[in-house]
Amino acid sequence: MHQSTQDARSQPTDVLAGRLQRLELQHRLSSVPGPKIVQVRNEIPAGAASGWHTHPGEEVGYIIDGTVQMTGPRPGTLILRAGNGFLISPGAPHNALDLGPEAGIMLSTYFVKAGQPLTTLVDEP
């Protein structure tokens, strides 16, 4: 078992911090050389969007509660509900929109390349 490089839960300081309620659950070095693993609980308020953004590595996600529309060039637009999982490829622009009526809550695990930001805002493709 790997030791956490961050023991206390904290707010991620990436560009989505002002748009969503985000709680970093763990931040660890991977057993595979190179990436760090960052796990975040995201809460998107009803009717709010994350804004178009990318990640430098894969995002593996799971919808805990609510209904979220995930839009990107590939695989297109997905309507995700509690119990659905999703995968976002490295560098793929995407936007998450909560369809309400309650907040969308998701667990996202990011495989982050060392020295790169967790999230980068981009223009809509």
C-alpha positions in Angstrom: 0.0 0.0 0.0 1.3 3.4 -0.9 1.4 6.2 1.7 -0.6 9.3 0.9 1.4 12.4 -0.1 -1.5 14.3 1.3 -3.1 13.0 4.5 -5.8 15.7 5.0 -8.7 16.3 2.7 -8.4 19.7 1.0 -9.8 21.8 -1.8 -8.0 21.4 -5.1 -6.5 24.7 -6.2 -7.1 24.2 -9.9 -9.2 26.4 -12.2 -12.5 24.6 -11.4 -12.3 25.4 -7.7 -14.3 28.6 -8.1 -17.0 26.9 -10.3 -17.7 23.6 -8.4 -17.6 22.4 -4.8 -14.5 20.1 -4.9 -13.0 18.0 -2.2 -9.6 16.3 -2.8 -9.9 12.9 -1.1 -6.4 11.6 -1.9 -3.3 12.5 -3.8 -0.8 9.7 -4.2 2.1 8.6 -6.3 1.2 5.8 -8.7 2.8 2.4 -8.5 3.5 2.9 -12.2 6.4 5.4 -12.7 5.2 8.8 -13.9 1.7 9.9 -13.0 0.2 10.9 -9.7 -3.3 9.8 -8.8 -5.7 12.5 -7.6 -9.2 11.6 -6.4 -11.7 14.3 -6.1 -15.4 14.5 -5.1 -17.1 17.1 -7.3 -20.4 18.7 -6.7 -22.0 20.6 -9.5 -24.8 22.9 -8.3 -28.2 22.4 -10.1 -28.1 24.0 -13.5 -24.4 24.9 -13.3 -21.6 23.8 -15.7 -18.0 23.1 -15.1 -16.9 25.0 -18.2 -14.9 23.5 -21.1 -11.7 22.1 -19.8 -9.0 19.4 -20.2 -6.9 17.2 -18.0 -3.3 16.1 -18.8 -4.1 12.5 -18.1 -7.2 10.3 -18.0 -10.2 11.0 -15.8 -12.1 8.0 -14.6 -15.4 9.1 -13.1 -18.6 7.8 -11.4 -21.8 9.6 -10.8 -22.9 9.3 -7.2 -26.0 11.4 -7.4 -28.0 13.6 -9.8 -28.0 13.8 -13.6 -25.0 15.2 -15.5 -24.7 16.0 -19.2 -21.1 15.3 -20.2 -20.3 16.9 -23.6 -17.1 16.5 -25.6 -16.0 15.8 -29.2 -15.7 12.1 -28.3 -17.9 10.3 -27.4 -20.2 13.2 -28.0 -23.0 14.1 -25.5 -23.7 11.6 -22.7 -26.5 11.8 -20.1 -25.1 10.3 -16.9 -27.1 9.3 -13.9 -26.3 8.0 -10.4 -24.5 4.7 -10.9 -23.0 5.5 -14.4 -19.3 5.6 -15.0 -17.3 7.6 -17.6 -13.8 7.9 -19.0 -12.3 11.1 -20.4 -9.2 10.7 -22.5 -6.1 12.8 -21.8 -6.3 16.3 -23.3 -10.0 15.8 -24.5 -12.0 19.0 -24.1 -15.2 18.4 -22.2 -17.9 20.2 -20.2 -20.1 18.8 -17.4 -23.6 20.4 -17.0 -25.8 19.5 -14.1 -29.4 18.9 -15.4 -31.0 19.2 -11.9 -33.2 19.3 -10.1 -30.5 18.3 -7.5 -26.8 18.8 -7.5 -24.7 16.4 -9.5 -22.2 14.6 -7.4 -19.4 12.6 -9.0 -16.2 10.9 -7.9 -13.3 11.6 -10.3 -9.9 9.9 -10.3 -7.3 11.7 -12.4 -4.0 10.3 -13.6 -1.9 13.4 -13.6 1.4 13.8 -15.4 4.0 15.2 -13.1 4.5 19.0 -13.3 1.2 19.6 -15.2 -1.9 21.2 -13.8 -4.9 19.1 -12.8 -7.2 21.1 -15.1 -6.9 23.7 -17.9 -9.8 25.8 -19.1 -10.2 25.8 -22.9 -12.6 27.4 -25.5 -15.6 25.3 -26.6 -14.5 23.2 -29.5 
